[in-house]
């Protein structure tokens, strides 16, 4: 019985590590584009076009915040999807272990009173 529990725990640990493996990459191009917009605005300010550069930089900062939030949301969603099957498997294995334990207890008592 102890071997079965140990095997179940090792299986759960390995499946949780494997479940957090590489997921589909979120689209980062929006964040990169917004970052380049900030850089363009800073260059314009360095070239003496302060008003145009400040406007471009401010827009770029706003876009960076928006695109960064979208990217973060996508990555969190991917992490949730990656963990989902592992959590379901863990629950299924726990349930199976409880059923197996109950069956072995029932069999023990049935053989004891025969």
PyMOL commands that set and color helices and strands:
alter all, ss='L'
color gray80, all
select helices_A, chain A and resi 2-19+29-46+50-112
alter helices_A, ss='H'
color red, helices_A
deselect
rebuild
show_as cartoon
